[in-house]
Amino acid sequence: MDTKTQIKQYIAENYLFSNNGFNLDDDESFLEAGIVDSLGVVELVSFVEETYNIEVPDDDIVPDNFDSVNNLTTYITSKVA
């Protein structure tokens, strides 16, 4: 499963309570859409660290990295490369 699909599946199952993450627009803001709140961001960081075996520094926990499927995919790709 590719990174983008994994992210969509995680968001769908944990925040949208659905098995279909493919209805989620890749550029939709998790925060603005009310999908993820501040606690959800912490959970999202844990998911990224555990799933991709990377450490996310506090300075990286910003909307540019964690606020949409595309932003998160780009961030993860840059860290695992």
Beta strands, then each sheet from edge to edge (+ up, - down):
end
